Amino acid sequence: MSSAVRLREDFTADDLRRHAKVSRDAGQGRRLLALAEIYDGGSRTDAARIGAVGLQTVRDWVLAFNADGPAGLIDRKAPGQKPKLDAAQRQALMQIVESGPDPDRHGVVRWRLKDLAAWVYASFGVSLDESTLGRLINRLGFRKLSVRPRHHAQDPAALTAFKKNLPAAVTAIRAGLPAGTAIEVWWQDEARVGQKNTLPRRWARRGTRPSAPKDQRTAYAYIFGAICPEKGKGAGLVLPRCDSAAMTLHLAEISRSVAPRAHAVLILDGAGWHSAHDVIVPANITLLTLPPCAPELNPVENVWQFMRDNWLGDRIFASYDDIVDRCCDAWNRLIDQPWKIMSLGLRPWAYRL
């Protein structure tokens, strides 16, 4: 029979009882009290009785305590099975998920779990079922999200340059104005709202697909909207069409909303009716055009999404007049919430002027 393993000599029974008293781990406290009995001269059988375990378990506690002290008696999570994919393989999986599939090479335009499982097997010879792979991708920080559209001809360098040069452009406009003129930065855009309406997302039980009525008629109107996020104000009109005459009306409406003795820098896209020769630009407004194919720079796009998701989407409009009434009501609700305009519209890069 092998001899009992001696306890390390840099602790006493009182030390262990003090550790047990302040421990927040019930299992550790019980083991410390059991080993304290051995320090007091008690037998291993007495220690096993106090710990409510067998002698072999007491021996395991002694070995753990001798190696790591009281910390060795804390319950640790079992290491579990070795991962099927090592660190390098997981990194490769992250890269392929991040970059997305090549339609010509992989045969799909978006990754499904079954496609990724096939890629993992082809690349590493490791077979993973879809549930296991889904949990792994979740742990790696990926979620299935809706995609923000980006124009295929967009020039990322032009977007970066616009953000960088905006303060200089505003400074140049300010230099041509009377001294002390306040500058307001406004953003402008249009949204078409019609009987072929959007269907926003809604809560539903997992595994179901909720339904909603969808109109097939074609009446529509346009909201001409402009916001000044820094001041929390806006100016809008609901009009039957997009043309230079409508733009002139909207510019006049914005002009009336600019503070007295202030000047508005109105940032907008390059639509033809924005810069047509017959558009009348008020004296207190200067137009500044966004880079081509860059709607995400314009915060009014976020305003449209908010209004559709909360006030305009998922409706059946009875007529053109009904569309106009609903659009006017939605825009007026927005104007009554200046904090919402600030939340939706403020961009740090646009207001470091």
C-alpha positions in Angstrom: 0.0 0.0 0.0 1.4 3.4 -0.9 2.0 6.0 1.8 -0.2 9.0 2.1 0.9 12.1 0.2 2.1 14.8 2.7 0.5 18.2 2.6 2.8 21.2 1.8 4.2 22.8 4.9 3.7 26.5 4.2 0.0 26.4 5.3 -1.6 25.6 8.7 -5.1 24.4 9.6 -6.0 27.9 10.7 -4.8 29.3 7.3 -7.1 26.9 5.5 -10.1 27.7 7.7 -9.6 31.5 7.1 -9.5 30.8 3.3 -12.7 28.7 3.6 -14.4 31.5 5.6 -13.9 34.1 2.8 -14.3 31.8 -0.2 -17.2 32.3 -2.5 -16.9 28.8 -3.9 -18.8 26.3 -1.8 -16.8 23.3 -3.2 -13.5 25.1 -2.4 -14.6 25.8 1.2 -15.6 22.2 1.8 -12.2 20.9 0.5 -10.3 23.4 2.5 -12.1 22.3 5.7 -11.4 18.7 4.9 -7.6 19.4 4.4 -7.6 21.5 7.6 -8.6 18.3 9.5 -5.4 16.6 8.2 -3.3 19.6 9.3 -4.8 19.2 12.7 -3.6 15.6 12.9 -6.8 13.9 11.8 -6.8 10.9 9.5 -7.6 10.9 5.8 -10.7 9.0 6.7 -11.9 11.9 8.8 -11.1 14.3 6.0 -13.1 12.1 3.6 -16.0 12.2 6.0 -15.9 16.0 6.3 -15.7 16.3 2.5 -18.3 13.6 1.9 -16.1 11.9 -0.6 -13.8 8.8 -0.9 -10.2 8.5 0.1 -9.0 8.7 -3.6 -10.8 12.0 -4.0 -9.0 13.3 -0.8 -5.7 12.2 -2.4 -6.6 14.2 -5.5 -7.4 17.3 -3.4 -4.0 17.0 -1.6 -2.2 16.8 -5.0 -4.1 19.8 -6.3 -3.5 21.8 -3.1 0.2 21.0 -3.1 0.5 22.1 -6.7 -1.5 25.4 -6.6 -2.5 26.1 -3.0 -6.1 27.0 -2.2 -6.7 28.1 -5.9 -6.2 24.4 -6.9 -9.3 23.4 -5.0 -11.7 25.6 -7.1 -13.9 23.8 -9.5 -12.7 24.4 -13.0 -14.7 23.9 -16.2 -13.8 20.7 -18.0 -11.7 21.4 -21.1 -14.0 19.4 -23.3 -13.3 18.0 -26.6 -10.5 19.3 -28.7 -11.8 21.7 -31.4 -12.1 20.1 -34.8 -10.6 23.2 -36.4 -7.3 24.6 -35.1 -6.5 28.3 -34.8 -5.2 28.7 -38.3 -8.2 26.9 -39.8 -10.6 29.1 -37.8 -8.8 32.2 -39.0 -9.1 31.0 -42.6 -12.8 30.4 -42.0 -13.2 33.9 -40.6 -11.5 35.3 -43.7 -13.7 33.4 -46.2 -16.9 34.4 -44.3 -15.8 38.0 -44.2 -14.9 38.2 -47.9 -17.9 36.3 -49.1 -18.1 33.8 -51.9 -16.9 34.2 -55.4 -20.0 33.3 -57.5 -17.9 31.8 -60.3 -15.6 29.8 -58.1 -17.9 28.8 -55.3 -21.2 28.7 -57.3 -23.2 30.7 -54.8 -23.7 34.5 -54.2 -24.0 34.2 -50.4 -22.8 31.7 -47.8 -25.2 29.2 -46.4 -24.1 26.9 -43.6 -24.2 23.9 -46.0 -21.9 25.8 -48.4 -19.4 26.7 -45.7 -19.5 23.1 -44.4 -18.6 21.9 -47.9 -15.8 24.5 -48.1 -14.4 23.4 -44.7 -14.4 19.8 -45.9 -12.8 20.6 -49.2 -10.1 22.8 -47.6 -9.2 20.9 -44.4 -10.8 17.5 -44.8 -12.9 18.1 -41.6 -16.5 17.2 -41.6 -18.8 19.6 -39.6 -22.6 19.4 -39.4 -24.5 22.7 -40.0 -25.4 23.1 -36.3 -21.9 22.8 -35.1 -20.6 25.1 -37.8 -23.4 27.6 -37.0 -22.3 27.7 -33.3 -18.7 28.1 -34.3 -19.4 31.0 -36.7 -21.5 32.6 -33.9 -18.6 32.3 -31.4 -16.3 33.9 -34.0 -18.5 37.0 -33.9 -20.5 36.7 -37.1 -24.3 37.3 -37.4 -26.6 37.2 -40.4 -27.3 40.8 -41.1 -29.3 42.7 -43.7 -27.0 44.3 -46.3 -26.7 48.0 -46.9 -26.9 48.7 -50.6 -23.8 50.3 -52.3 -23.7 51.5 -55.9 -21.6 49.3 -58.1 -19.8 52.3 -59.6 -19.0 54.0 -56.3 -15.5 55.4 -55.8 -14.5 54.9 -52.2 -11.6 57.4 -52.6 -14.2 60.1 -53.6 -16.2 59.5 -50.4 -13.1 59.8 -48.3 -12.0 62.9 -50.0 -15.5 64.5 -49.6 -15.4 63.9 -45.9 -11.9 65.2 -45.6 -12.5 68.3 -47.7 -15.9 69.3 -46.4 -14.6 71.7 -43.7 -12.4 73.5 -46.3 -15.4 73.8 -48.7 -17.6 75.3 -46.0 -14.8 77.7 -45.0 -14.5 78.8 -48.6 -18.2 79.5 -48.7 -18.0 81.4 -45.4 -15.2 83.6 -46.8 -17.5 85.0 -49.5 -20.2 86.0 -46.9 -20.4 89.1 -44.7 -18.3 88.9 -41.6 -20.1 87.2 -38.7 -22.6 85.3 -40.8 -23.6 82.0 -39.1 -23.4 78.8 -41.2 -26.0 76.1 -41.1 -25.2 72.7 -42.7 -28.4 71.2 -44.3 -28.9 68.0 -46.2 -31.6 67.4 -48.9 -33.1 64.4 -50.7 -36.4 63.1 -52.1 -38.3 59.9 -51.4 -41.1 58.4 -53.4 -44.0 57.0 -51.4 -46.6 55.1 -53.3 -49.3 52.4 -53.1 -46.7 49.7 -53.9 -45.5 50.2 -50.4 -42.6 48.7 -48.3 -43.1 45.9 -45.8 -41.0 46.6 -42.7 -39.7 43.8 -40.5 -41.9 42.7 -37.6 -41.7 40.4 -34.6 -42.9 36.9 -35.2 -42.4 33.4 -33.8 -39.3 31.7 -35.0 -39.9 29.4 -38.0 -42.9 31.4 -39.2 -43.2 34.0 -42.0 -45.7 36.8 -41.2 -47.9 38.1 -44.0 -49.1 41.7 -44.7 -51.4 43.2 -47.3 -49.6 44.5 -50.4 -51.2 46.9 -52.8 -50.5 46.7 -56.6 -51.8 50.1 -57.6 -49.4 52.7 -58.7 -50.3 56.1 -57.3 -47.4 57.9 -55.6 -46.1 61.2 -54.4 -42.6 62.6 -53.5 -41.4 63.9 -50.1 -38.9 66.7 -50.7 -37.1 66.7 -47.3 -34.2 68.7 -45.8 -32.8 68.6 -42.3 -30.3 70.6 -40.3 -29.2 68.0 -37.7 -27.1 70.5 -35.7 -30.2 72.6 -35.0 -32.7 69.8 -35.0 -34.9 71.3 -37.6 -36.1 70.5 -41.1 -38.1 71.7 -44.1 -40.2 69.5 -46.3 -42.9 69.5 -49.1 -45.0 66.7 -50.5 -45.2 67.1 -54.3 -46.5 65.1 -57.3 -43.2 65.0 -59.3 -39.5 65.6 -59.2 -38.5 68.4 -61.5 -36.8 71.8 -61.4 -40.1 73.6 -60.5 -40.5 71.3 -57.5 -36.9 71.9 -56.5 -37.4 75.6 -56.6 -40.4 75.4 -54.3 -38.4 73.2 -51.9 -35.4 75.6 -51.9 -37.8 78.5 -51.0 -39.2 76.4 -48.1 -35.7 75.7 -46.8 -34.7 79.3 -47.2 -37.6 80.3 -44.9 -36.4 77.8 -42.3 -32.8 79.1 -42.2 -32.2 81.4 -39.1 -32.2 85.1 -39.8 -28.8 86.5 -40.9 -27.5 82.9 -41.3 -26.5 81.1 -44.5 -27.3 77.5 -45.4 -24.8 75.1 -47.0 -27.2 72.6 -48.6 -25.6 69.3 -49.4 -27.4 67.2 -51.9 -26.9 64.6 -54.7 -26.3 65.3 -58.3 -29.8 64.7 -59.6 -30.6 66.7 -62.7 -33.4 68.7 -61.2 -31.1 69.9 -58.4 -28.9 71.8 -60.8 -31.1 72.6 -63.7 -30.7 76.0 -65.3 -34.2 77.2 -64.3 -33.8 76.2 -60.6 -33.9 79.4 -58.5 -31.5 79.2 -55.5 -32.3 81.7 -52.7 -29.6 84.1 -51.7 -29.2 82.5 -48.2 -28.4 79.1 -49.6 -25.3 77.6 -51.3 -25.6 74.2 -52.9 -22.8 71.6 -52.4 -23.0 68.4 -54.4 -22.1 65.0 -53.0 -19.8 62.6 -54.9 -21.6 60.4 -57.5 -23.1 57.1 -56.3 -22.7 57.9 -52.6 -26.2 58.0 -51.0 -24.8 56.7 -47.7 -23.2 60.1 -47.1 -26.6 61.8 -46.9 -28.3 61.3 -43.5 -31.7 62.1 -45.1 -31.5 58.5 -46.4 -31.7 57.4 -42.7 -34.7 59.7 -42.2 -36.5 57.9 -45.1 -35.8 54.5 -43.6 -37.0 55.6 -40.2 -40.2 57.1 -41.6 -40.9 54.0 -43.7 -40.2 51.6 -40.8 -42.4 53.5 -38.3 -45.0 55.6 -40.0 -45.3 55.0 -43.8 -44.5 51.4 -44.5 -47.0 48.5 -44.3 -50.0 50.7 -45.2 -52.6 50.6 -47.9 -53.1 54.0 -49.3 -56.7 54.6 -50.6 -55.7 57.3 -53.1 -53.2 59.9 -54.1 -54.7 62.3 -51.6 -54.4 59.7 -48.9 -50.7 59.3 -49.7 -50.2 63.1 -49.5 -52.0 63.3 -46.1 -49.9 60.4 -44.7 -46.6 61.8 -45.9 -47.4 65.3 -44.5 -48.4 63.7 -41.2 -45.2 61.7 -41.0 -43.0 64.7 -41.9 -44.7 66.9 -39.3 -44.2 64.2 -36.7 -40.5 64.2 -37.5 -40.3 68.0 -37.3 -41.9 67.8 -33.8 -39.0 65.6 -32.6 -35.8 67.7 -33.0 -33.9 65.2 -31.0 -34.8 62.5 -33.5 -33.5 64.7 -36.4 -30.2 65.1 -34.4 -30.0 61.4 -33.7 -30.6 60.4 -37.3 -28.6 63.1 -39.0 -25.6 64.1 -37.0 -22.3 62.9 -38.6 -19.1 63.7 -36.6 -17.1 64.1 -39.9 -19.6 66.7 -41.1 -19.7 68.9 -38.0 -16.0 69.5 -37.2 -16.2 72.8 -39.0 
